[in-house]
Amino acid sequence: MTTSTQNIDSLVIQKIEQCYLTATDYFNCSFERPTIRFNQRGKIAGSARLQTNELRFNPVLLKDNQDTFINEVIPHEVSHLLTYSLFGRVKPHGKEWQSIMIDVFKLQPNTRHQMDVTKVTGKTFLYHCQCGPVELSIRRHNKVVKGKQNYICRRCKNTLRKS
């Protein structure tokens, strides 16, 4: 691990603590701190593991998008753990989560990031429908090849076919 990576990781840990202190003040109760890992893969910036109280972050996207991670991704994922701690199992981006994002962290409750995922995009396979070409990940492609899954276009609702 380079010094630069250690510094970024340290900033993430500091921001998580800051989020928890803000939530503690807002709700007037304490929260157990999560385990933090930097092993999220793929296009996902971060994830919250509710039952294990764990936060995972994508190190590639983190390195290239430090400000977005600090200002948006971390509060987003911490909000998931806080929601679970306060309300139990509810919709992932439901009203409880949204209220924490808005009221506690003063952020818009965006559910998807806008980061460039070119570096973390795996091999894709071209399929098509009436709308035109659609790229499927290698995982989805393999499911189609093995006959375990068919995928439907979100727009035209037709089954995707290999190009």
N, C-alpha and C positions, 0 to 999 in steps of 0.2 A: 504494500500500500504506500503510495507516495504521500509526501507531506501535504500536497494540495488536496488529495482525497481525504486525508485525516481532517483538514480544516473544514472541508465541506461537510463531512459527517458530523463534526463538532457543531457546526451551525444548525444542522438539522436537529440534533439532540437539544440544543438550546431553544430552538423554536418550539419543539414539542413541549418542553418544560414551561415555556412562556404560555402556550395554549392552555396547559393544565392549570396554571396559576390563575389565568383569566377565568376559566370555568369554575375553579374553586371559589373565587370571589363572587362570581355571578350567582352560583347555586348555593353558596354558603355550605358546602360540603367538600370533602376531599375525595380524590379518585386515585385508584391504584395506577401506577405508571406502567406503560406497556413495555414489552420486549421490542427492541428496534433492530430490524435486519435490513441489509442493503442487497437483497437477492431477488427482487421482483424482476421477472423477465418479460419479454415481449413489448407490446405497445402500451401496457398499463403503467402509469406513472407511480402509483402506489396502491396498496390495499390494506384493509383492516381485517384482521382475523378476530372475530368477535369472541368466540369461546376461549381462545388462548390468550386474549388481550395482547395482540401482537400487531405491529405496524411493519409493513414491508415497502421498501422503496426501490425503484429502478435506478441502479447506479449510472447507467449510460445517459438516461434522460436527465437525471439529477445534475450530472457534470455539465451538460449543455444548457440547462435551464434553471440555474440556481435561484434566480429571483422568483420565478414562477413557483418553484417548489416551496420556497420559504413563505411566500405570500398567499399561495392558493392550495397547493397539494397537501401540505402538512395540516392546515386547519380542516380541510375537507376530510382527511382520513381520521384525524383526532375526533372530529364530530361524529363519525360512525361509532367509535368506541364509547364516546360519551352518551350517545343516543342509546346504545345497548345497555350501558350501565344504569341509565336513568329510567328507560322505558321497556327494556327487554327486547324481544324479537318483534320488530316492526318493519315496514317497507324500507328498503335501503336508502332511498332518497325521498322518503315520505315527509309529512308535515313536521314530525318531531326533529328529524335531521335538519330540515330546512330552517326551522326556528332556531336551532343552535347556530347554524351558519350565519343567519341574519342578526339575531339578538345578541349572541355571545361574541362572535368574531367580526360582526359588522361587514360580512361579505355576501356577495351574491351566491346563491346555492347552485352553482354550475355543476352539472353531473359529468361533463366530459372536458378533457383538456384540449388545447389547441396547439400542442407542441409538434414540432417536426419529428416524425418517427422513422425517417429514412434509415438511420443507423441501426434500428432495432427491428425493422421489418424483415421477416424471414422470407423464404422462397414462397412464391404464390403461383397458382395455376389459373389459367384463363377459362372461364365458363361463360355461357351466354343465355339470354332470355329474350323476350320481345323488346325489352328496353335497350339492349345492347350488351357489351361485355361486362363481366363481373369477375373480380379476382377472389379466389378462395385460398385460405392458408393451406399449408401442407397437411396440417392435422385434419382439416375439413375435407380436403381432396382425398386423403387416405380413407376416410370414412365412406366417401362415395364409392371409391374403387372397391372396397371390401363389401359393398352392399349393405352397410349398416345405417346409412343416412342419406336422405335427399334434402336439398336445400331449395327454398322458395324465395323468389325475388320479392323484396319488400314493397316494390312499386307496382309491378304488374301481376304479382301473385302466381307466376308460372314457375315450374320446376326449372332449376338451373341445369344446363347440359354442358358437357365438356366440349370446348372449342376444338 
